[in-house]
Amino acid sequence: MHGTRAGCARCSTGGQDAIIQIRRPLALGIPEGRIHIDRGFSGTTRHDRGGLDRAFAAV
């Protein structure tokens, strides 16, 4: 894969550990500093997800 890569992880509850969510992007070679995290969002929500917006903006 070429070009700029970024990732986004989502933790829908405060009890979820972000490291579990970012394992896959890390395994794909995305640096931890380029993985953006959204906390407190369900998987069906797209509105006001800053982490996802930052990931899109990064690429």
C-alpha distance matrix in Angstrom:
0.0 3.8 7.0 9.1 8.7 12.1 13.9 17.4 19.8 23.2 26.5 29.2 32.1 33.2 33.4 29.7 27.9 24.8 23.3 23.3 21.3 18.6 18.1 15.2 13.1 14.2 13.3 9.6 9.9 11.0 14.1 17.3 18.4 15.7 16.7 19.5 22.3 24.8 28.0 30.7 29.0 29.0 26.1 27.8 28.2 26.1 28.8 28.9 25.8 25.2 22.2 20.4 21.5 20.3 16.8 16.8 18.5 16.0 13.3
3.8 0.0 3.8 6.9 8.1 11.9 14.5 18.1 21.1 24.5 27.9 30.6 33.5 34.4 35.0 31.4 29.5 26.1 24.9 25.4 23.2 20.2 20.3 17.7 15.0 15.9 15.7 12.1 11.4 11.7 14.2 17.7 18.0 15.2 17.0 19.6 22.8 25.4 28.8 31.7 30.0 30.4 27.7 29.3 29.2 26.7 29.1 28.8 26.0 24.9 22.2 20.5 21.0 19.5 16.3 16.1 17.0 14.4 11.6
7.0 3.8 0.0 3.7 6.4 10.0 13.3 16.7 20.0 23.4 26.8 29.5 32.4 33.2 34.1 30.7 28.9 25.3 24.5 25.4 22.9 19.9 20.6 18.4 15.1 16.2 16.9 13.4 12.3 11.4 13.4 16.6 16.2 13.2 15.4 17.7 21.1 23.6 27.1 30.1 28.5 29.3 26.8 28.2 27.7 24.9 26.9 26.4 23.7 22.3 19.9 18.4 18.4 16.6 13.8 13.5 13.8 11.1 8.4
9.1 6.9 3.7 0.0 3.8 6.8 10.4 13.8 17.2 20.5 23.9 26.6 29.4 30.0 31.1 27.8 26.0 22.3 21.8 23.0 20.4 17.4 18.6 16.8 13.2 14.3 15.8 12.6 11.2 9.3 10.8 13.6 12.8 9.7 12.1 14.2 17.7 20.3 23.8 26.9 25.5 26.6 24.5 26.0 25.2 22.4 24.2 23.3 20.6 18.9 16.4 15.3 15.3 13.2 10.5 10.7 10.8 7.7 5.7
8.7 8.1 6.4 3.8 0.0 3.8 6.9 10.5 13.7 17.2 20.5 23.4 26.1 26.8 27.7 24.4 22.6 18.9 18.4 19.3 16.7 13.8 15.0 13.1 9.5 11.0 12.6 9.6 8.7 6.3 8.6 11.1 11.0 7.6 9.1 11.5 14.8 17.5 20.9 23.9 22.6 23.6 21.3 23.2 22.6 20.2 22.3 21.6 18.5 17.1 14.2 13.0 13.9 11.9 8.7 9.7 10.8 7.8 6.5
12.1 11.9 10.0 6.8 3.8 0.0 3.8 7.1 10.4 13.8 17.1 19.9 22.6 23.2 24.4 21.1 19.5 15.8 15.7 16.8 14.0 11.2 13.3 11.9 8.2 10.1 12.5 10.2 9.6 6.2 7.9 9.1 8.8 5.1 5.8 7.8 11.1 13.8 17.2 20.3 19.1 20.4 18.5 20.5 19.6 17.4 19.3 18.4 15.1 13.7 10.5 9.7 11.0 8.9 5.6 7.8 9.2 6.5 6.8
13.9 14.5 13.3 10.4 6.9 3.8 0.0 3.8 6.8 10.3 13.6 16.4 19.2 20.0 21.0 17.7 16.3 12.7 12.9 13.6 10.4 8.2 10.7 9.4 6.1 8.8 11.3 9.7 10.1 6.9 8.8 8.8 9.4 6.3 4.4 6.1 8.5 11.0 14.3 17.2 16.0 17.0 15.2 17.5 16.9 15.2 17.5 16.8 13.2 12.4 8.9 8.1 10.6 9.2 5.9 8.6 10.9 9.2 9.7
17.4 18.1 16.7 13.8 10.5 7.1 3.8 0.0 3.8 6.8 10.2 12.9 15.7 16.8 18.0 14.9 14.1 10.6 11.9 12.4 8.8 7.8 11.1 10.3 8.1 10.9 13.4 12.6 13.4 10.3 11.5 10.3 10.8 8.3 5.2 4.6 5.6 7.5 10.7 13.5 12.3 13.5 12.0 14.5 13.6 12.3 14.6 13.8 10.0 9.8 6.3 5.7 9.0 8.5 6.1 8.9 11.5 10.8 11.9
19.8 21.1 20.0 17.2 13.7 10.4 6.8 3.8 0.0 3.8 6.8 9.9 12.4 13.5 14.5 11.2 10.5 7.3 9.1 9.2 5.5 5.9 9.4 9.4 8.5 10.9 13.3 13.5 14.6 12.0 12.9 10.9 12.1 10.7 6.9 6.2 4.7 6.3 8.5 11.2 10.4 11.4 10.4 13.6 13.1 12.9 15.2 14.5 10.7 11.1 7.8 8.0 11.7 11.4 9.7 12.5 15.0 14.4 15.6
23.2 24.5 23.4 20.5 17.2 13.8 10.3 6.8 3.8 0.0 3.8 6.2 9.1 10.8 12.1 9.2 9.8 7.6 10.4 10.0 6.7 8.7 12.0 12.3 12.0 14.4 16.6 17.0 18.3 15.8 16.6 14.2 15.2 14.0 10.3 8.6 5.7 4.8 5.9 7.8 6.9 7.9 7.7 11.0 10.5 11.1 13.3 12.8 9.3 10.7 8.3 8.7 12.3 12.9 12.0 14.4 16.9 16.9 18.3
26.5 27.9 26.8 23.9 20.5 17.1 13.6 10.2 6.8 3.8 0.0 3.8 5.6 7.2 8.3 5.8 7.3 6.4 9.8 9.3 7.3 10.0 13.0 14.1 14.5 16.2 18.4 19.4 20.6 18.3 18.7 15.8 17.0 16.5 12.8 11.1 7.5 6.2 4.7 6.0 6.7 7.9 9.1 12.4 12.0 13.5 15.2 14.5 11.5 12.8 10.9 12.1 15.4 15.8 15.3 17.9 20.2 20.2 21.9
29.2 30.6 29.5 26.6 23.4 19.9 16.4 12.9 9.9 6.2 3.8 0.0 3.8 7.0 8.5 7.2 10.0 10.0 13.4 12.4 10.5 13.6 16.3 17.1 17.7 19.7 21.7 22.5 24.0 21.7 22.3 19.5 20.5 19.8 16.2 14.0 10.5 8.0 5.8 4.3 4.6 5.2 7.6 10.4 10.2 12.6 14.0 13.8 11.6 13.8 12.8 13.5 16.6 17.7 17.6 19.6 22.0 22.5 24.1
32.1 33.5 32.4 29.4 26.1 22.6 19.2 15.7 12.4 9.1 5.6 3.8 0.0 3.8 5.3 5.6 9.0 10.2 13.6 12.9 12.0 15.2 17.6 19.1 19.9 21.4 23.4 24.8 26.0 23.8 23.9 20.8 21.8 21.7 18.2 16.1 12.4 10.3 7.0 5.3 7.6 8.5 11.2 13.9 13.5 16.0 17.0 16.4 14.4 16.1 15.2 16.6 19.5 20.3 20.4 22.8 24.8 25.2 27.1
33.2 34.4 33.2 30.0 26.8 23.2 20.0 16.8 13.5 10.8 7.2 7.0 3.8 0.0 3.8 5.6 8.0 9.6 12.9 13.1 12.9 15.5 18.0 20.1 20.7 21.5 23.9 25.5 26.3 24.1 23.6 20.1 21.0 21.5 18.2 16.2 12.5 10.9 7.3 6.8 10.1 11.9 14.6 17.2 16.4 18.5 19.1 17.7 15.8 16.7 15.8 17.9 20.6 20.8 21.2 24.0 25.6 25.7 27.9
33.4 35.0 34.1 31.1 27.7 24.4 21.0 18.0 14.5 12.1 8.3 8.5 5.3 3.8 0.0 3.8 6.5 9.4 12.0 11.6 12.3 15.2 17.0 19.3 20.6 21.1 23.1 25.1 26.1 24.3 24.0 20.6 22.0 22.8 19.3 17.9 14.3 13.4 10.2 9.9 12.6 13.5 15.7 18.7 18.6 20.9 21.9 20.9 18.6 19.7 18.2 20.1 23.1 23.2 23.1 26.0 27.9 27.6 29.6
29.7 31.4 30.7 27.8 24.4 21.1 17.7 14.9 11.2 9.2 5.8 7.2 5.6 5.6 3.8 0.0 3.8 6.3 8.9 8.0 8.5 11.6 13.4 15.6 16.9 17.6 19.4 21.4 22.6 20.9 20.8 17.6 19.4 19.8 16.3 15.3 11.8 11.4 9.0 9.5 11.5 12.1 13.6 17.0 17.1 19.1 20.6 19.8 17.0 18.0 16.1 17.6 20.9 20.9 20.3 23.2 25.3 24.9 26.6
27.9 29.5 28.9 26.0 22.6 19.5 16.3 14.1 10.5 9.8 7.3 10.0 9.0 8.0 6.5 3.8 0.0 3.8 5.5 5.8 7.2 9.4 10.9 13.7 14.9 14.9 16.9 19.2 20.0 18.5 18.0 14.7 16.8 17.7 14.3 13.9 11.0 11.8 10.1 11.8 13.8 14.8 15.7 19.3 19.3 20.7 22.3 21.1 18.0 18.3 15.8 17.6 20.9 20.2 19.4 22.7 24.6 23.6 25.5
24.8 26.1 25.3 22.3 18.9 15.8 12.7 10.6 7.3 7.6 6.4 10.0 10.2 9.6 9.4 6.3 3.8 0.0 3.8 5.4 5.1 6.4 8.9 11.5 11.9 12.1 14.6 16.5 17.0 15.1 14.6 11.3 13.2 13.9 10.5 10.2 7.6 9.3 8.7 11.4 12.8 14.2 14.6 18.2 17.8 18.6 20.3 18.9 15.5 15.4 12.5 14.4 17.6 16.7 15.8 19.2 21.0 19.8 21.7
23.3 24.9 24.5 21.8 18.4 15.7 12.9 11.9 9.1 10.4 9.8 13.4 13.6 12.9 12.0 8.9 5.5 3.8 0.0 3.8 5.3 5.2 6.2 9.6 10.4 9.7 11.9 14.4 14.8 13.5 13.0 9.9 12.7 13.7 10.7 11.7 10.1 12.5 12.4 15.1 16.3 17.4 17.3 20.9 20.9 21.4 23.4 22.2 18.6 18.3 15.0 16.6 19.8 18.5 17.0 20.5 22.3 20.6 22.2
23.3 25.4 25.4 23.0 19.3 16.8 13.6 12.4 9.2 10.0 9.3 12.4 12.9 13.1 11.6 8.0 5.8 5.4 3.8 0.0 3.8 5.6 5.7 8.4 10.4 10.5 11.7 14.2 15.5 14.7 15.1 12.6 15.6 15.9 12.6 13.5 11.6 13.4 13.1 15.2 15.8 16.0 15.6 19.4 20.0 20.9 23.3 22.7 19.1 19.5 16.3 17.2 20.8 20.0 18.2 21.3 23.6 22.1 23.3
21.3 23.2 22.9 20.4 16.7 14.0 10.4 8.8 5.5 6.7 7.3 10.5 12.0 12.9 12.3 8.5 7.2 5.1 5.3 3.8 0.0 3.8 5.8 7.2 8.5 9.7 11.4 13.0 14.5 13.0 13.9 11.6 14.1 13.7 10.0 10.6 8.8 10.4 10.9 13.1 13.1 13.4 12.6 16.3 16.7 17.4 19.9 19.4 15.7 16.3 13.0 13.6 17.2 16.7 14.8 17.7 20.2 19.0 20.1
18.6 20.2 19.9 17.4 13.8 11.2 8.2 7.8 5.9 8.7 10.0 13.6 15.2 15.5 15.2 11.6 9.4 6.4 5.2 5.6 3.8 0.0 3.8 5.6 5.6 6.2 8.6 10.1 11.0 9.5 10.1 8.0 10.9 10.6 7.3 9.1 8.6 11.3 12.6 15.5 15.5 16.2 15.2 18.7 18.8 18.7 21.1 20.2 16.4 16.2 12.6 13.3 16.6 15.4 13.2 16.4 18.5 16.7 17.8
18.1 20.3 20.6 18.6 15.0 13.3 10.7 11.1 9.4 12.0 13.0 16.3 17.6 18.0 17.0 13.4 10.9 8.9 6.2 5.7 5.8 3.8 0.0 3.8 5.7 5.2 6.1 8.7 10.0 9.9 10.9 9.5 13.1 12.9 10.2 12.6 12.3 15.0 16.1 18.7 18.7 18.9 17.6 21.1 21.7 21.8 24.5 23.8 20.0 20.0 16.3 16.7 20.0 18.8 16.2 19.2 21.4 19.3 19.9
15.2 17.7 18.4 16.8 13.1 11.9 9.4 10.3 9.4 12.3 14.1 17.1 19.1 20.1 19.3 15.6 13.7 11.5 9.6 8.4 7.2 5.6 3.8 0.0 3.8 5.4 5.0 6.3 8.9 9.0 11.2 10.9 14.2 13.0 10.5 13.0 13.3 15.7 17.3 19.7 19.0 18.7 16.7 20.0 20.9 20.7 23.7 23.5 19.8 20.0 16.3 15.8 19.1 18.3 15.2 17.6 20.3 18.3 18.2
13.1 15.0 15.1 13.2 9.5 8.2 6.1 8.1 8.5 12.0 14.5 17.7 19.9 20.7 20.6 16.9 14.9 11.9 10.4 10.4 8.5 5.6 5.7 3.8 0.0 3.8 5.4 5.0 6.6 5.5 8.1 8.3 11.1 9.4 7.4 10.4 11.6 14.4 16.7 19.6 18.8 19.1 17.1 20.1 20.4 19.6 22.3 21.8 18.1 17.8 14.0 13.6 16.5 15.2 12.0 14.5 16.9 14.6 14.6
14.2 15.9 16.2 14.3 11.0 10.1 8.8 10.9 10.9 14.4 16.2 19.7 21.4 21.5 21.1 17.6 14.9 12.1 9.7 10.5 9.7 6.2 5.2 5.4 3.8 0.0 3.8 5.3 5.1 5.1 6.3 6.6 10.1 9.7 8.3 11.8 13.1 16.4 18.3 21.5 21.2 21.9 20.2 23.4 23.6 22.8 25.4 24.5 20.7 19.9 16.1 16.4 19.1 17.2 14.3 17.2 19.0 16.3 16.7
13.3 15.7 16.9 15.8 12.6 12.5 11.3 13.4 13.3 16.6 18.4 21.7 23.4 23.9 23.1 19.4 16.9 14.6 11.9 11.7 11.4 8.6 6.1 5.0 5.4 3.8 0.0 3.8 5.4 7.4 9.4 10.4 13.8 13.1 11.8 15.2 16.3 19.3 21.1 24.0 23.4 23.5 21.5 24.7 25.4 24.8 27.6 27.2 23.4 23.0 19.2 19.0 21.8 20.2 17.0 19.5 21.7 18.9 18.7
9.6 12.1 13.4 12.6 9.6 10.2 9.7 12.6 13.5 17.0 19.4 22.5 24.8 25.5 25.1 21.4 19.2 16.5 14.4 14.2 13.0 10.1 8.7 6.3 5.0 5.3 3.8 0.0 3.8 5.8 9.0 10.9 13.7 12.0 11.3 14.7 16.5 19.4 21.8 24.6 23.6 23.7 21.3 24.1 24.7 23.6 26.5 26.2 22.5 22.1 18.4 17.6 20.1 18.7 15.2 17.1 19.3 16.6 15.7
9.9 11.4 12.3 11.2 8.7 9.6 10.1 13.4 14.6 18.3 20.6 24.0 26.0 26.3 26.1 22.6 20.0 17.0 14.8 15.5 14.5 11.0 10.0 8.9 6.6 5.1 5.4 3.8 0.0 3.8 6.2 8.9 11.4 10.3 10.6 14.4 16.6 19.9 22.4 25.6 25.0 25.6 23.5 26.3 26.4 25.1 27.6 26.9 23.2 22.1 18.5 18.2 20.3 18.2 15.0 17.3 18.7 15.5 15.1
11.0 11.7 11.4 9.3 6.3 6.2 6.9 10.3 12.0 15.8 18.3 21.7 23.8 24.1 24.3 20.9 18.5 15.1 13.5 14.7 13.0 9.5 9.9 9.0 5.5 5.1 7.4 5.8 3.8 0.0 3.8 6.4 8.3 6.6 7.1 10.8 13.4 16.8 19.5 22.8 22.2 23.2 21.3 24.0 23.7 22.1 24.4 23.4 19.8 18.5 14.9 14.8 16.8 14.5 11.4 14.0 15.3 12.1 12.2
14.1 14.2 13.4 10.8 8.6 7.9 8.8 11.5 12.9 16.6 18.7 22.3 23.9 23.6 24.0 20.8 18.0 14.6 13.0 15.1 13.9 10.1 10.9 11.2 8.1 6.3 9.4 9.0 6.2 3.8 0.0 3.8 5.4 5.4 6.9 10.5 13.1 16.8 19.3 22.9 22.9 24.3 23.0 25.8 25.1 23.6 25.5 23.9 20.4 18.5 15.0 15.8 17.5 14.6 12.3 15.4 15.9 12.5 13.6
17.3 17.7 16.6 13.6 11.1 9.1 8.8 10.3 10.9 14.2 15.8 19.5 20.8 20.1 20.6 17.6 14.7 11.3 9.9 12.6 11.6 8.0 9.5 10.9 8.3 6.6 10.4 10.9 8.9 6.4 3.8 0.0 3.8 5.4 5.3 8.4 10.4 14.2 16.3 19.9 20.3 22.1 21.3 24.3 23.4 22.2 23.9 22.1 18.5 16.7 13.1 14.7 16.6 13.8 12.1 15.7 16.3 13.4 15.1
18.4 18.0 16.2 12.8 11.0 8.8 9.4 10.8 12.1 15.2 17.0 20.5 21.8 21.0 22.0 19.4 16.8 13.2 12.7 15.6 14.1 10.9 13.1 14.2 11.1 10.1 13.8 13.7 11.4 8.3 5.4 3.8 0.0 3.8 5.6 7.7 10.4 14.0 16.4 20.1 20.6 22.8 22.2 24.9 23.5 21.9 23.0 20.8 17.6 15.1 12.0 13.9 15.0 11.7 10.8 14.3 14.1 11.2 13.7
15.7 15.2 13.2 9.7 7.6 5.1 6.3 8.3 10.7 14.0 16.5 19.8 21.7 21.5 22.8 19.8 17.7 13.9 13.7 15.9 13.7 10.6 12.9 13.0 9.4 9.7 13.1 12.0 10.3 6.6 5.4 5.4 3.8 0.0 3.8 6.2 9.7 13.1 16.1 19.6 19.4 21.3 20.2 22.6 21.3 19.4 20.8 19.0 15.7 13.4 10.2 11.3 12.4 9.2 7.5 10.8 11.0 8.0 10.1
16.7 17.0 15.4 12.1 9.1 5.8 4.4 5.2 6.9 10.3 12.8 16.2 18.2 18.2 19.3 16.3 14.3 10.5 10.7 12.6 10.0 7.3 10.2 10.5 7.4 8.3 11.8 11.3 10.6 7.1 6.9 5.3 5.6 3.8 0.0 3.8 6.6 10.1 12.9 16.4 16.2 17.9 16.9 19.6 18.5 17.0 18.8 17.2 13.6 12.0 8.3 9.4 11.5 9.2 7.2 10.9 12.1 9.9 11.8
19.5 19.6 17.7 14.2 11.5 7.8 6.1 4.6 6.2 8.6 11.1 14.0 16.1 16.2 17.9 15.3 13.9 10.2 11.7 13.5 10.6 9.1 12.6 13.0 10.4 11.8 15.2 14.7 14.4 10.8 10.5 8.4 7.7 6.2 3.8 0.0 3.8 6.9 10.1 13.5 13.3 15.6 15.1 17.5 15.8 14.4 15.6 13.7 10.2 8.4 4.7 6.8 8.9 6.8 6.1 9.8 10.9 9.8 12.3
22.3 22.8 21.1 17.7 14.8 11.1 8.5 5.6 4.7 5.7 7.5 10.5 12.4 12.5 14.3 11.8 11.0 7.6 10.1 11.6 8.8 8.6 12.3 13.3 11.6 13.1 16.3 16.5 16.6 13.4 13.1 10.4 10.4 9.7 6.6 3.8 0.0 3.8 6.4 10.0 10.3 12.7 12.8 15.5 13.9 13.3 14.5 12.6 9.1 8.2 5.0 7.5 10.2 9.3 9.1 12.4 13.8 13.3 15.7
24.8 25.4 23.6 20.3 17.5 13.8 11.0 7.5 6.3 4.8 6.2 8.0 10.3 10.9 13.4 11.4 11.8 9.3 12.5 13.4 10.4 11.3 15.0 15.7 14.4 16.4 19.3 19.4 19.9 16.8 16.8 14.2 14.0 13.1 10.1 6.9 3.8 0.0 3.8 6.7 6.7 9.6 10.4 12.7 10.7 10.6 11.5 9.7 6.3 6.7 5.0 7.1 9.7 10.1 10.5 13.1 14.7 15.2 17.4
28.0 28.8 27.1 23.8 20.9 17.2 14.3 10.7 8.5 5.9 4.7 5.8 7.0 7.3 10.2 9.0 10.1 8.7 12.4 13.1 10.9 12.6 16.1 17.3 16.7 18.3 21.1 21.8 22.4 19.5 19.3 16.3 16.4 16.1 12.9 10.1 6.4 3.8 0.0 3.8 5.8 8.9 10.9 13.3 11.5 12.5 13.0 11.3 8.7 9.5 8.6 10.7 13.2 13.6 14.3 16.8 18.4 18.8 21.1
30.7 31.7 30.1 26.9 23.9 20.3 17.2 13.5 11.2 7.8 6.0 4.3 5.3 6.8 9.9 9.5 11.8 11.4 15.1 15.2 13.1 15.5 18.7 19.7 19.6 21.5 24.0 24.6 25.6 22.8 22.9 19.9 20.1 19.6 16.4 13.5 10.0 6.7 3.8 0.0 3.8 6.9 9.9 11.8 10.1 12.0 12.3 11.2 9.6 11.4 11.3 12.8 15.2 16.3 17.1 19.1 20.8 21.8 23.8
29.0 30.0 28.5 25.5 22.6 19.1 16.0 12.3 10.4 6.9 6.7 4.6 7.6 10.1 12.6 11.5 13.8 12.8 16.3 15.8 13.1 15.5 18.7 19.0 18.8 21.2 23.4 23.6 25.0 22.2 22.9 20.3 20.6 19.4 16.2 13.3 10.3 6.7 5.8 3.8 0.0 3.8 6.5 8.1 6.4 8.6 9.5 9.4 7.7 10.6 10.6 10.9 13.4 15.3 15.7 17.1 19.3 20.6 22.1
29.0 30.4 29.3 26.6 23.6 20.4 17.0 13.5 11.4 7.9 7.9 5.2 8.5 11.9 13.5 12.1 14.8 14.2 17.4 16.0 13.4 16.2 18.9 18.7 19.1 21.9 23.5 23.7 25.6 23.2 24.3 22.1 22.8 21.3 17.9 15.6 12.7 9.6 8.9 6.9 3.8 0.0 3.8 5.4 5.6 8.8 10.7 11.8 10.2 13.5 13.2 12.6 15.4 17.6 17.3 18.4 21.1 22.4 23.4
26.1 27.7 26.8 24.5 21.3 18.5 15.2 12.0 10.4 7.7 9.1 7.6 11.2 14.6 15.7 13.6 15.7 14.6 17.3 15.6 12.6 15.2 17.6 16.7 17.1 20.2 21.5 21.3 23.5 21.3 23.0 21.3 22.2 20.2 16.9 15.1 12.8 10.4 10.9 9.9 6.5 3.8 0.0 3.8 5.7 8.0 11.0 12.7 10.7 13.9 13.1 11.6 14.6 16.9 16.0 16.7 19.8 21.0 21.5
27.8 29.3 28.2 26.0 23.2 20.5 17.5 14.5 13.6 11.0 12.4 10.4 13.9 17.2 18.7 17.0 19.3 18.2 20.9 19.4 16.3 18.7 21.1 20.0 20.1 23.4 24.7 24.1 26.3 24.0 25.8 24.3 24.9 22.6 19.6 17.5 15.5 12.7 13.3 11.8 8.1 5.4 3.8 0.0 3.8 6.6 9.4 12.0 11.1 14.7 14.7 12.7 15.0 18.0 17.4 17.3 20.4 22.1 22.4
28.2 29.2 27.7 25.2 22.6 19.6 16.9 13.6 13.1 10.5 12.0 10.2 13.5 16.4 18.6 17.1 19.3 17.8 20.9 20.0 16.7 18.8 21.7 20.9 20.4 23.6 25.4 24.7 26.4 23.7 25.1 23.4 23.5 21.3 18.5 15.8 13.9 10.7 11.5 10.1 6.4 5.6 5.7 3.8 0.0 3.8 5.8 8.3 7.8 11.6 12.3 10.7 12.5 15.6 15.7 15.7 18.2 20.3 21.1
26.1 26.7 24.9 22.4 20.2 17.4 15.2 12.3 12.9 11.1 13.5 12.6 16.0 18.5 20.9 19.1 20.7 18.6 21.4 20.9 17.4 18.7 21.8 20.7 19.6 22.8 24.8 23.6 25.1 22.1 23.6 22.2 21.9 19.4 17.0 14.4 13.3 10.6 12.5 12.0 8.6 8.8 8.0 6.6 3.8 0.0 3.8 6.5 6.0 9.5 10.5 8.2 9.3 12.8 13.0 12.4 14.9 17.3 17.9
28.8 29.1 26.9 24.2 22.3 19.3 17.5 14.6 15.2 13.3 15.2 14.0 17.0 19.1 21.9 20.6 22.3 20.3 23.4 23.3 19.9 21.1 24.5 23.7 22.3 25.4 27.6 26.5 27.6 24.4 25.5 23.9 23.0 20.8 18.8 15.6 14.5 11.5 13.0 12.3 9.5 10.7 11.0 9.4 5.8 3.8 0.0 3.8 5.7 8.9 11.1 9.7 9.6 13.1 14.3 13.7 15.3 18.1 19.3
28.9 28.8 26.4 23.3 21.6 18.4 16.8 13.8 14.5 12.8 14.5 13.8 16.4 17.7 20.9 19.8 21.1 18.9 22.2 22.7 19.4 20.2 23.8 23.5 21.8 24.5 27.2 26.2 26.9 23.4 23.9 22.1 20.8 19.0 17.2 13.7 12.6 9.7 11.3 11.2 9.4 11.8 12.7 12.0 8.3 6.5 3.8 0.0 3.8 5.9 9.0 8.8 8.1 11.0 13.1 13.1 14.0 16.6 18.5
25.8 26.0 23.7 20.6 18.5 15.1 13.2 10.0 10.7 9.3 11.5 11.6 14.4 15.8 18.6 17.0 18.0 15.5 18.6 19.1 15.7 16.4 20.0 19.8 18.1 20.7 23.4 22.5 23.2 19.8 20.4 18.5 17.6 15.7 13.6 10.2 9.1 6.3 8.7 9.6 7.7 10.2 10.7 11.1 7.8 6.0 5.7 3.8 0.0 3.8 5.6 5.5 6.2 8.7 10.2 10.9 12.3 14.4 16.2
25.2 24.9 22.3 18.9 17.1 13.7 12.4 9.8 11.1 10.7 12.8 13.8 16.1 16.7 19.7 18.0 18.3 15.4 18.3 19.5 16.3 16.2 20.0 20.0 17.8 19.9 23.0 22.1 22.1 18.5 18.5 16.7 15.1 13.4 12.0 8.4 8.2 6.7 9.5 11.4 10.6 13.5 13.9 14.7 11.6 9.5 8.9 5.9 3.8 0.0 3.8 5.5 5.0 6.0 8.6 9.9 10.3 12.1 14.6
22.2 22.2 19.9 16.4 14.2 10.5 8.9 6.3 7.8 8.3 10.9 12.8 15.2 15.8 18.2 16.1 15.8 12.5 15.0 16.3 13.0 12.6 16.3 16.3 14.0 16.1 19.2 18.4 18.5 14.9 15.0 13.1 12.0 10.2 8.3 4.7 5.0 5.0 8.6 11.3 10.6 13.2 13.1 14.7 12.3 10.5 11.1 9.0 5.6 3.8 0.0 3.8 5.4 5.1 6.2 8.7 9.8 10.5 12.9
20.4 20.5 18.4 15.3 13.0 9.7 8.1 5.7 8.0 8.7 12.1 13.5 16.6 17.9 20.1 17.6 17.6 14.4 16.6 17.2 13.6 13.3 16.7 15.8 13.6 16.4 19.0 17.6 18.2 14.8 15.8 14.7 13.9 11.3 9.4 6.8 7.5 7.1 10.7 12.8 10.9 12.6 11.6 12.7 10.7 8.2 9.7 8.8 5.5 5.5 3.8 0.0 3.8 5.4 5.1 6.3 8.6 9.8 11.3
21.5 21.0 18.4 15.3 13.9 11.0 10.6 9.0 11.7 12.3 15.4 16.6 19.5 20.6 23.1 20.9 20.9 17.6 19.8 20.8 17.2 16.6 20.0 19.1 16.5 19.1 21.8 20.1 20.3 16.8 17.5 16.6 15.0 12.4 11.5 8.9 10.2 9.7 13.2 15.2 13.4 15.4 14.6 15.0 12.5 9.3 9.6 8.1 6.2 5.0 5.4 3.8 0.0 3.8 5.5 5.2 6.1 8.6 10.4
20.3 19.5 16.6 13.2 11.9 8.9 9.2 8.5 11.4 12.9 15.8 17.7 20.3 20.8 23.2 20.9 20.2 16.7 18.5 20.0 16.7 15.4 18.8 18.3 15.2 17.2 20.2 18.7 18.2 14.5 14.6 13.8 11.7 9.2 9.2 6.8 9.3 10.1 13.6 16.3 15.3 17.6 16.9 18.0 15.6 12.8 13.1 11.0 8.7 6.0 5.1 5.4 3.8 0.0 3.8 5.4 5.0 6.0 8.9
16.8 16.3 13.8 10.5 8.7 5.6 5.9 6.1 9.7 12.0 15.3 17.6 20.4 21.2 23.1 20.3 19.4 15.8 17.0 18.2 14.8 13.2 16.2 15.2 12.0 14.3 17.0 15.2 15.0 11.4 12.3 12.1 10.8 7.5 7.2 6.1 9.1 10.5 14.3 17.1 15.7 17.3 16.0 17.4 15.7 13.0 14.3 13.1 10.2 8.6 6.2 5.1 5.5 3.8 0.0 3.8 5.4 5.1 6.8
16.8 16.1 13.5 10.7 9.7 7.8 8.6 8.9 12.5 14.4 17.9 19.6 22.8 24.0 26.0 23.2 22.7 19.2 20.5 21.3 17.7 16.4 19.2 17.6 14.5 17.2 19.5 17.1 17.3 14.0 15.4 15.7 14.3 10.8 10.9 9.8 12.4 13.1 16.8 19.1 17.1 18.4 16.7 17.3 15.7 12.4 13.7 13.1 10.9 9.9 8.7 6.3 5.2 5.4 3.8 0.0 3.8 5.4 5.6
18.5 17.0 13.8 10.8 10.8 9.2 10.9 11.5 15.0 16.9 20.2 22.0 24.8 25.6 27.9 25.3 24.6 21.0 22.3 23.6 20.2 18.5 21.4 20.3 16.9 19.0 21.7 19.3 18.7 15.3 15.9 16.3 14.1 11.0 12.1 10.9 13.8 14.7 18.4 20.8 19.3 21.1 19.8 20.4 18.2 14.9 15.3 14.0 12.3 10.3 9.8 8.6 6.1 5.0 5.4 3.8 0.0 3.8 5.5
16.0 14.4 11.1 7.7 7.8 6.5 9.2 10.8 14.4 16.9 20.2 22.5 25.2 25.7 27.6 24.9 23.6 19.8 20.6 22.1 19.0 16.7 19.3 18.3 14.6 16.3 18.9 16.6 15.5 12.1 12.5 13.4 11.2 8.0 9.9 9.8 13.3 15.2 18.8 21.8 20.6 22.4 21.0 22.1 20.3 17.3 18.1 16.6 14.4 12.1 10.5 9.8 8.6 6.0 5.1 5.4 3.8 0.0 3.8
13.3 11.6 8.4 5.7 6.5 6.8 9.7 11.9 15.6 18.3 21.9 24.1 27.1 27.9 29.6 26.6 25.5 21.7 22.2 23.3 20.1 17.8 19.9 18.2 14.6 16.7 18.7 15.7 15.1 12.2 13.6 15.1 13.7 10.1 11.8 12.3 15.7 17.4 21.1 23.8 22.1 23.4 21.5 22.4 21.1 17.9 19.3 18.5 16.2 14.6 12.9 11.3 10.4 8.9 6.8 5.6 5.5 3.8 0.0
